[in-house]
């Protein structure tokens, strides 16, 4: 586990910036009950009361994954893995959790209705569903989750019961400051670059755009990477990604797509807190 303490100015309930200076901790965590990550990233990270989960798939940590596993069983395992991670966050931080964003990635559009039905049986209305070209390890489904920690007696709010997946939080606390969002999608890349060169270029663009928006690489909390030729580029991607972010590392979700702008094999989107 790593952590960093930073300070930001906020003024809830009409208080001045001078009256309300709050220390916000940035930490990363791994969860023993969840399947190990597919690369150099944690199961989840926390910043203030922001909670970012890395992409959650259907692997069982106690046995090898079988890509032929029926879709409904994969969904059950994904839901169980999300709950393991949320329970870990609740226990470590003495908090309940509300979910702000849930997005489902499916590799087969034919499974969309089946997923929606399974989701409604266990939770609330289904989240936004995106059909993609590929996901890590030949899985058929992955969930991307962003939540909020509601600490017991720690942020001036009464804790509420944990929200069902797909629910949207309506409360805000002083520990959830605004974040910076940037992407490397609109960059010009000459032809002929290999994957490592493309990744180096994209990472440099990401750092520059973060700085232009008042942040930096070490402040990144959440990364979403889009890859073409997923199976062909996966190993090179994981190798290029390793060690790029200092601890505490951001949560990561990786998605295979069928196409990107000319000469691009990958793009990176990130959320970060201001310097």
C-alpha positions in Angstrom: 0.0 0.0 0.0 1.2 3.5 -0.8 -0.2 6.8 0.1 0.3 10.5 -0.4 -1.3 13.4 1.5 -2.1 16.5 -0.4 -4.1 19.7 0.4 -6.8 21.5 -1.4 -9.0 24.5 -0.5 -12.7 24.0 -0.3 -15.5 26.0 1.2 -18.7 24.0 1.8 -21.7 25.5 3.4 -20.4 29.0 2.7 -17.2 28.8 4.6 -14.2 30.6 3.3 -11.1 28.9 1.8 -9.0 30.1 4.7 -11.4 28.5 7.2 -11.6 25.1 5.4 -8.3 23.6 4.5 -8.5 19.8 4.3 -5.8 17.1 4.0 -6.8 14.5 1.5 -5.1 11.1 1.3 -4.4 9.2 -1.9 -3.9 5.5 -1.4 -3.9 2.2 -3.4 -5.2 -1.2 -2.2 -5.2 -4.8 -3.2 -7.9 -7.3 -2.2 -7.0 -10.9 -1.2 -10.4 -12.2 -2.1 -10.4 -10.7 -5.6 -8.5 -12.1 -8.7 -5.0 -10.7 -9.1 -4.6 -7.7 -11.5 -3.6 -8.3 -15.1 -0.7 -5.8 -14.9 0.9 -3.0 -12.9 -2.1 -1.6 -11.1 -4.1 -2.1 -7.9 -7.6 -3.4 -7.3 -8.7 0.1 -6.3 -7.5 3.4 -5.2 -8.9 6.1 -2.9 -8.6 9.9 -2.9 -10.5 11.6 -0.2 -13.8 9.9 -0.4 -13.4 9.1 -4.2 -13.2 5.4 -4.8 -11.9 4.1 -8.1 -12.0 0.4 -9.0 -9.9 -1.1 -11.7 -11.8 -3.0 -14.3 -13.5 -6.0 -12.7 -13.8 -9.2 -14.6 -15.3 -12.7 -14.0 -12.2 -14.6 -12.9 -12.3 -16.7 -9.8 -9.2 -16.2 -7.7 -9.2 -19.8 -6.7 -9.2 -21.5 -10.1 -8.1 -20.8 -13.8 -10.5 -18.9 -16.0 -12.3 -20.9 -18.7 -13.3 -18.6 -21.6 -16.2 -21.0 -22.5 -17.8 -20.4 -19.1 -21.5 -19.5 -19.6 -22.3 -15.8 -19.7 -24.6 -15.9 -16.7 -21.8 -17.5 -14.6 -19.4 -14.8 -15.7 -21.9 -12.1 -14.6 -22.3 -13.8 -11.2 -18.5 -13.8 -10.7 -18.2 -10.2 -11.7 -20.8 -9.1 -9.3 -19.2 -11.2 -6.5 -15.8 -9.7 -7.3 -17.1 -6.1 -7.2 -18.7 -6.8 -3.8 -15.5 -8.3 -2.4 -13.7 -5.0 -3.4 -16.4 -2.8 -2.0 -16.5 -4.8 1.2 -12.7 -4.4 1.5 -13.0 -0.6 1.1 -15.8 -0.4 3.6 -13.8 -2.4 6.2 -10.6 -0.5 5.7 -12.2 3.0 5.8 -15.0 2.3 8.3 -17.5 3.6 5.7 -20.4 2.7 3.6 -20.2 3.2 -0.2 -22.4 4.9 -2.8 -21.7 4.2 -6.4 -21.4 7.2 -8.7 -20.6 5.6 -12.0 -21.0 2.0 -13.2 -20.3 1.0 -16.8 -20.5 -2.5 -18.3 -18.3 -3.7 -21.2 -19.5 -6.7 -23.2 -17.7 -8.4 -26.1 -20.9 -9.9 -27.6 -23.8 -7.5 -28.3 -26.2 -10.5 -28.2 -25.6 -10.6 -24.4 -26.9 -7.1 -23.7 -30.4 -8.1 -22.8 -29.3 -11.1 -20.9 -27.0 -8.9 -18.9 -29.7 -6.3 -18.2 -32.0 -9.1 -16.9 -29.4 -10.6 -14.6 -28.5 -7.1 -13.3 -32.1 -6.3 -12.5 -32.5 -9.6 -10.6 -29.8 -8.6 -8.1 -29.6 -4.9 -8.2 -31.4 -1.9 -9.7 -31.8 -0.6 -13.2 -28.8 -1.7 -15.4 -25.9 0.7 -16.0 -24.7 2.0 -19.3 -23.6 -0.9 -21.5 -20.8 -0.6 -24.1 -20.1 -3.4 -26.6 -16.3 -3.7 -27.3 -14.0 -5.7 -29.5 -12.1 -7.5 -26.7 -11.4 -7.6 -23.0 -8.4 -9.0 -21.1 -8.0 -12.7 -20.8 -10.9 -13.5 -23.2 -13.5 -12.6 -20.7 -17.0 -11.7 -21.9 -17.8 -8.9 -19.4 -16.1 -6.3 -17.3 -17.4 -3.6 -15.0 -15.9 -0.2 -14.4 -17.0 1.3 -11.1 -16.5 4.7 -9.4 -17.8 5.2 -6.0 -17.9 7.4 -2.9 -16.9 6.5 0.7 -19.4 7.7 3.3 -17.3 7.6 6.4 -19.0 7.0 9.7 -18.9 10.3 11.5 -16.0 11.6 9.4 -17.4 13.9 6.8 -20.5 15.5 8.4 -22.9 13.2 6.6 -25.0 10.4 8.0 -23.9 7.1 6.4 -26.4 5.4 4.2 -26.7 1.7 3.3 -24.5 0.7 0.5 -26.1 1.5 -2.8 -26.9 -1.2 -5.3 -24.8 -1.4 -8.4 -26.1 1.2 -10.8 -27.5 3.6 -8.2 -26.3 7.2 -8.4 -25.1 9.2 -5.5 -26.8 12.6 -4.9 -24.8 13.8 -1.9 -21.4 15.5 -2.1 -18.9 15.9 0.7 -16.0 18.3 1.1 -13.6 15.3 0.6 -14.7 14.9 -3.1 -13.0 17.8 -4.9 -13.3 18.3 -8.7 -11.0 16.2 -10.9 -9.1 16.9 -14.1 -10.0 14.8 -17.1 -7.7 14.4 -20.1 -7.3 12.1 -23.1 -4.6 11.4 -25.7 -7.1 10.7 -28.4 -6.6 13.8 -30.5 -2.9 13.6 -31.2 -1.1 13.5 -34.5 1.2 10.4 -34.9 3.3 9.7 -37.9 3.1 6.3 -39.5 5.7 3.6 -38.9 6.0 3.8 -35.1 6.1 0.5 -33.2 3.9 0.0 -30.2 6.5 0.9 -27.6 7.1 4.2 -29.5 3.4 4.9 -29.7 3.0 4.3 -26.0 6.0 6.6 -25.2 4.4 9.3 -27.3 0.9 8.9 -25.8 2.3 8.9 -22.3 4.2 12.1 -23.0 1.1 13.7 -24.4 -0.9 12.6 -21.4 1.7 14.2 -19.0 1.6 17.5 -21.1 -2.2 17.7 -21.1 -2.4 17.0 -17.4 0.1 19.9 -16.8 -1.9 22.1 -19.1 -4.9 21.4 -16.9 -3.2 21.9 -13.5 -2.3 18.4 -12.6 0.5 15.8 -13.1 1.2 12.1 -13.7 1.7 11.3 -10.0 -1.9 12.7 -9.3 -3.7 10.3 -11.7 -6.4 8.2 -10.0 -8.1 6.4 -12.9 -6.8 5.3 -16.3 -8.8 3.9 -19.2 -6.8 2.5 -22.2 -8.3 1.7 -25.6 -6.3 -0.8 -27.7 -6.7 -2.0 -31.3 -5.5 -5.5 -32.2 -6.0 -6.5 -28.6 -4.4 -10.0 -28.4 -1.5 -8.9 -30.6 -0.7 -5.8 -28.6 -1.6 -7.0 -25.1 1.9 -8.2 -24.1 3.6 -5.1 -25.5 1.1 -2.9 -23.8 1.5 -4.4 -20.4 5.3 -4.2 -20.7 5.2 -0.6 -21.8 2.7 0.3 -19.0 4.8 -1.2 -16.2 6.4 1.4 -13.9 4.9 4.4 -15.7 2.9 5.6 -12.6 4.5 6.1 -9.2 2.8 4.6 -6.1 0.0 5.1 -5.2 -0.9 3.8 -8.7 -4.1 4.6 -10.5 -7.0 2.2 -11.1 -6.9 0.8 -14.7 -9.4 -0.5 -17.2 -8.3 -1.7 -20.6 -10.7 -2.2 -23.5 -10.2 -3.6 -27.0 -11.7 -1.5 -29.8 -12.0 -2.1 -33.6 -10.6 1.2 -34.7 -8.9 4.5 -33.7 -7.8 7.6 -35.5 -5.1 7.1 -38.2 -1.7 5.6 -37.1 -3.0 5.0 -33.5 -2.9 1.6 -31.8 -3.9 3.0 -28.5 -5.3 6.0 -26.6 -5.3 6.8 -22.9 -7.9 8.7 -20.9 -7.2 9.7 -17.3 -8.8 11.4 -14.3 -6.5 13.2 -11.8 -6.6 15.6 -8.9 -5.2 19.1 -9.3 -1.7 20.0 -8.1 
